[in-house]
Amino acid sequence: IERFAATTGRPRRVRRVPASVLAPLGVGARLLTRLVGRETGVDPAFVTQLFSRDFFCDASPADRALGYTRGNLATAIAEAAASV
């Protein structure tokens, strides 16, 4: 997120939110959506648990199998920001 912000000329400091804060918020959001009768499409409590872990995906095997090459991340972010 810091890279995107800096590339668009609006640098921001990213702050980490501890899992101990996220978990109750997710449970509260789940209860609130049930009380108002809304469906979010995802379970907020599950999402907060998912994103508070070390969440990553290594696409290297798929890249090799498909013959993809990796480019420069900073260049890709700048191109994406310029296209918007």
Summary of the structure (lengths in Angstrom):
residues: 84
radius of gyration: 18.0
end to end distance: 16.5
largest distance: 49.3
contacts: 158
relative contact order: 0.15
helix: 57%
strand: 0%
